[in-house]
Amino acid sequence: MDGDSLLVGIGLPVALFVIMTGIGLTLTTGDFRREAAAPRGMVVGAIGQLLVMPLVGIGIVWLLGLQGVIAVGVVIAATVPGGTTSNLIAFLGRANVALSIVLTVVASLATVVTIPIVVRFALERFGDGQRAVSLPVLQTVAQLVVIVLVPVLLGMWVRARSPQLAARAERGVSLFGAVVLVVLIVGIAIEVGDEVPSFLRQAGPAVILLNVAGLVIGGLIGWVAGLPKRDRITIAVELGVKNATLGILVAGLLRPLDPLYAAPSAVYGLLMYVSAVLVVLYGRRVALMEVPDHPR
């Protein structure tokens, strides 16, 4: 277990830093200016993440008749935003990485406020209603800055100084990202260990519904909003690929002695990679068939 903790506590952040630097190699300031000038994708994605997905989570809990810690845990999994993993999936799937990063930052900052509100409702409706929820604001912001913003800015700086070097490095980082994706799947399964069957039995159906709903709803609202296909894929990824680590953290703040609060987020963190791989394959196929909406 110590080796797993070392991998998750040190190896994973370092790997994510490298990946986010590689993502920065594909971006220019013009990409973000385009998102600011045409913010429809950002607005649609933020509404989907902050409003629609919590309601979907509550609806799934009601539909399946869940109660207690599992019900609250499902709502937690629905409410947490996408994380650096969603940025990685957007990158590997040739989606709109700039939009993915903007949505990750906006949603992560906003959920510092929305998570306590939604989870408090879930506790009162499905749980014991006795536990207030708060998030470590400074820690959440610091994690975003260190793991998302700093390496992305570093990669963009390298691209601005040496486009040829950036192009060569991008290919290596893409391969590295795919390897990290596999390691994450195996690592989460090992970390949960013997509890996998129990967690899957209790939280699996709700988590699968939530994951599929996030991907489908993300694509649909992007289509309704008239967004390009790459943006639709991006929003689907942001709604379907969650920051499971944050979900487990919130569950720990709720009831450290009851692992079932964290079960839906842990199961989500494992199963979401199955659909994520499919999204990557679909996004790459789309990229081969269509001319990009704007130069990368």
C-alpha positions, 0 to 999 in steps of 0.5 A: 500500500505504501508503494501505491501511496507513493505512486499516487502522492508523488508519481501521479502529480509529476506525471500530470505536470509533464502531461499538462506541459505537453498539452501546453505545447499544443496551445497558443494565446490565440486559442484562449482569445478565441474562447473568450471572444466566442464564449458559447462553449464555455457557458454551455459547458459550465451550465452543464457541469454546475447545474445539469450534472448535480440534477442528473445525479439526484435523478439517478438516485431517485430512479434507482431508489438509493438511500443513505451513504451510497445515495449521497456518494453518487450525488458527490460523484455527479457534482465534482468537476472534471480534472486534469484527466479530462484535459488529458482525454481531450488532448488524446481525443483531438478535442478542443483542449483550450476549452477543456482547460477553461472549463476545468478551471471555471468549474473547479473554482465554482464547485468550491461553492456548489459542492457544499450546497448540493451535498448538504441537500443530498445529506438532508434528503437521502442521508442523516443531514448531520454533517456540514460540508466545506472544501479546502479553498486555498488547497483546491486553488493551489492544486489548479495553479500547480498542476494545470496553469503552471505547466500549460503556461510553460508548454505555451512558452516553449512553443512560442520560443521554439515551435519545432521543439514543441512539435517534436515533444508533443508526439512523445507526450501524447504517447506518455499520456496514453501510458499514464492512462493505463497506469491510472486504471491499474493503479486505482484497481490495485488501490481499491483492492479487495473492496472492488466487488463490493463497491461495484455491486453497490455503486456500479449501476448508478455510476455507469448511468452517471458516466453515460449520462454525462457523455450523452448530455454533454454532446447533446447540449453542445449540439443544441447550442450549435457548437462544432464537433470538437467542442461537443466532444470536449463538453462531453468529456468534461461532463463525463470524466470526473475528478474522482480524487476530489470526490473521494476527498469530499467523501472523506470530509463527510465521514472519514470512518465510512468508506461507502461515502467514497465508494461511488467516486472510487468506482467512477474513477475506475470505470470512467476510463472505459468510456474515456478510451472510446471517446479518445478513439472516436475523437481521433477518428473525427480528427482524421475525417474532418478539417480542424475548426482552427489550426492547432 
